[in-house]
Amino acid sequence: MGSTSTSTSNRAIHEAATLAKIDKRVSMHTLRHSFATHLLEQKVDIRVIQVMLGHKKLETTALYTQVATEVLREVINPLETLPTK
């Protein structure tokens, strides 16, 4: 399978955005960011997302968690579920 150049990828993304009538600016970064955010919202483990995005450091992938605030709000602290006396 051959590789796709950055300019070819960007052109394809811009054409897809135009066809979808998306008025916002889009880029490869937008696509990667949306992909990671949607995976986080589906509760995919962040380490899996790290591998899929090719990040060497988990901290880089963790930047996407700032956007997925709804998912983070749903996380229940196990200490909060302990019975109270």
C-alpha positions as CSV (number, residue, x, y, z in Angstrom):
1,M,0.0,0.0,0.0
2,G,1.4,3.4,-1.0
3,S,1.7,6.4,1.3
4,T,-0.3,9.5,0.9
5,S,1.4,12.9,0.9
6,T,0.4,15.5,3.5
7,S,-0.8,17.9,0.7
8,T,-3.0,15.1,-0.8
9,S,-4.4,14.3,2.7
10,N,-5.1,18.0,3.4
11,R,-6.8,18.4,0.0
12,A,-9.0,15.4,0.6
13,I,-10.0,16.7,4.1
14,H,-10.9,20.1,2.7
15,E,-12.9,18.6,-0.1
16,A,-14.8,16.4,2.3
17,A,-15.5,19.4,4.6
18,T,-16.8,21.3,1.6
19,L,-19.1,18.4,0.6
20,A,-20.3,18.1,4.1
21,K,-20.9,21.9,4.2
22,I,-18.7,22.3,7.2
23,D,-17.9,26.0,7.5
24,K,-15.2,25.7,10.1
25,R,-11.5,25.4,9.3
26,V,-10.5,21.7,9.2
27,S,-7.1,20.1,9.0
28,M,-5.3,16.8,9.7
29,H,-5.0,17.9,13.3
30,T,-8.7,18.5,13.5
31,L,-9.4,15.0,12.2
32,R,-6.9,13.4,14.7
33,H,-8.3,15.5,17.5
34,S,-11.9,14.6,16.7
35,F,-10.9,10.9,16.4
36,A,-9.2,10.8,19.8
37,T,-12.0,12.8,21.5
38,H,-14.7,10.4,20.1
39,L,-12.7,7.4,21.3
40,L,-12.4,8.9,24.7
41,E,-16.1,9.6,24.8
42,Q,-16.7,5.9,24.0
43,K,-14.5,5.1,27.0
44,V,-11.6,3.6,25.0
45,D,-8.6,3.3,27.2
46,I,-6.3,6.3,26.7
47,R,-3.3,3.9,26.3
48,V,-5.0,2.3,23.3
49,I,-5.6,5.8,21.8
50,Q,-1.9,6.6,22.5
51,V,-0.9,3.7,20.3
52,M,-3.4,4.4,17.6
53,L,-2.2,8.1,17.3
54,G,1.5,7.0,17.5
55,H,2.3,9.2,20.5
56,K,5.5,8.2,22.3
57,K,4.4,9.9,25.6
58,L,1.1,9.4,27.3
59,E,1.1,13.1,28.3
60,T,0.7,14.0,24.6
61,T,-2.4,11.9,24.3
62,A,-3.7,13.1,27.7
63,L,-4.1,16.6,26.2
64,Y,-7.2,15.3,24.4
65,T,-8.8,14.6,27.8
66,Q,-9.3,18.3,28.3
67,V,-11.9,18.3,25.5
68,A,-13.7,15.1,26.7
69,T,-15.0,16.7,29.9
70,E,-18.4,14.9,29.7
71,V,-16.7,11.6,30.0
72,L,-14.6,12.7,32.8
73,R,-17.6,14.0,34.7
74,E,-19.2,10.5,34.5
75,V,-16.2,8.9,36.2
76,I,-17.2,7.9,39.7
77,N,-14.5,8.1,42.4
78,P,-14.6,4.7,44.1
79,L,-14.2,6.4,47.5
80,E,-17.5,8.1,46.9
81,T,-19.3,4.8,46.6
82,L,-18.2,3.5,50.0
83,P,-21.0,3.1,52.5
84,T,-21.2,5.8,55.1
85,K,-21.9,5.1,58.7
